[in-house]
């Protein structure tokens, strides 16, 4: 059996460089962690986006809307071609800061992400956004 998953320590080292790029509003910095033909999907774009131009356009909208969120790795598990990233995001929504846990599949090609699929329950986030909008109306 030939298993080529990323060990947890190497995944931690990668995440320590990659996850901080999700904070702030620098989509080019974040996109630099992805291959030119990368596939990315999350609950907002479950069908995904493909390729650096589409990824950069999506990251531009996403980071502009969420410049102060902070992503941290809770742990990692190896999988063929990469690792499963167990993460926590602190997401400011109005006067509140939500703590959201999720996972993402990170497939690597060399030192870059070729496929990234993000999974988390958005119910509390969407409810809090709706409450904040109602308060500011």
C-alpha positions in Angstrom: 0.0 0.0 0.0 1.4 3.4 -1.0 -0.2 6.2 1.1 1.0 9.6 0.2 -1.0 11.8 2.7 0.4 14.8 4.4 1.4 14.0 7.9 -0.1 16.2 10.7 3.1 18.1 11.4 3.6 19.0 7.7 -0.2 19.9 7.5 0.2 22.1 10.6 3.2 23.9 9.0 1.3 24.5 5.8 -1.8 25.7 7.6 0.4 28.1 9.7 1.3 29.9 6.4 -2.0 29.5 4.5 -4.8 30.2 7.1 -3.5 33.7 8.0 -4.0 34.6 4.3 -7.7 34.3 4.9 -7.6 37.3 7.3 -7.4 40.8 5.9 -8.4 41.8 2.4 -5.6 40.5 0.3 -7.1 38.0 -2.2 -4.0 37.8 -4.3 -2.0 36.6 -1.2 -4.6 33.9 -0.6 -4.9 32.9 -4.2 -1.1 32.4 -4.3 -1.5 29.2 -2.2 -3.5 27.6 -5.1 -2.5 26.1 -8.4 -3.5 27.9 -11.6 -6.2 25.2 -12.3 -7.4 24.8 -8.7 -10.9 23.7 -7.7 -12.5 25.4 -4.7 -15.9 24.8 -3.2 -17.7 25.9 0.0 -21.3 26.1 1.1 -21.8 29.4 -0.8 -20.4 27.9 -4.1 -21.1 24.1 -3.7 -20.5 23.6 -7.4 -17.2 25.2 -7.0 -15.0 27.6 -8.9 -12.2 26.4 -11.2 -9.0 28.2 -12.1 -7.0 31.1 -10.7 -9.1 33.9 -12.3 -12.4 32.5 -11.0 -10.8 31.8 -7.6 -9.4 35.3 -7.4 -12.7 36.8 -8.2 -14.5 34.8 -5.6 -11.8 35.4 -2.9 -12.0 39.2 -3.7 -15.8 39.2 -2.9 -15.4 36.9 0.1 -12.5 38.7 1.8 -14.0 42.1 1.1 -17.1 41.0 3.0 -15.1 39.3 5.8 -11.8 41.1 6.3 -11.6 40.6 10.1 -12.3 36.9 10.4 -9.6 34.6 11.7 -9.0 31.0 10.8 -7.0 28.5 12.9 -6.3 24.9 12.5 -7.6 22.7 15.3 -6.0 19.5 14.0 -5.2 17.7 10.8 -5.5 14.1 9.5 -3.7 12.8 6.5 -5.6 11.7 3.4 -4.3 10.6 0.0 -2.8 13.6 -1.8 -3.1 16.0 1.2 -4.9 16.4 4.5 -8.2 17.0 6.2 -8.0 20.3 7.9 -10.2 20.7 11.1 -10.5 24.4 11.6 -12.2 27.1 13.7 -13.1 30.5 12.3 -13.8 33.5 14.5 -16.2 35.6 12.4 -17.2 39.1 13.5 -20.9 39.8 12.7 -21.9 43.2 13.9 -21.1 43.4 17.7 -20.8 39.6 18.0 -18.0 37.2 17.1 -19.1 33.7 16.2 -16.9 30.7 16.6 -17.6 28.3 13.7 -16.0 24.9 13.4 -15.7 23.0 10.2 -13.4 20.9 8.0 -11.9 21.1 4.6 -10.3 18.7 2.3 -6.9 20.0 1.1 -5.4 18.2 -1.9 -1.9 19.4 -2.7 0.2 19.4 -5.8 3.7 20.1 -4.6 3.4 23.1 -2.2 0.2 24.4 -3.7 -3.5 23.5 -3.2 -5.1 21.9 -6.3 -8.4 21.1 -4.7 -10.0 22.6 -1.5 -13.5 21.6 -0.4 -14.9 23.4 2.7 -17.7 22.0 4.9 -19.5 23.6 7.8 -23.0 24.3 9.1 -23.9 27.9 8.2 -27.2 28.0 10.1 -26.0 30.1 13.1 -23.9 32.4 10.9 -26.9 33.1 8.6 -29.2 33.6 11.6 -26.8 36.1 13.2 -26.3 38.0 9.9 -30.1 38.3 9.6 -30.5 39.5 13.2 -27.8 42.1 12.7 -29.4 43.4 9.5 -32.8 43.6 11.3 -31.2 45.6 14.2 -29.6 48.0 11.8 -32.8 48.6 9.8 
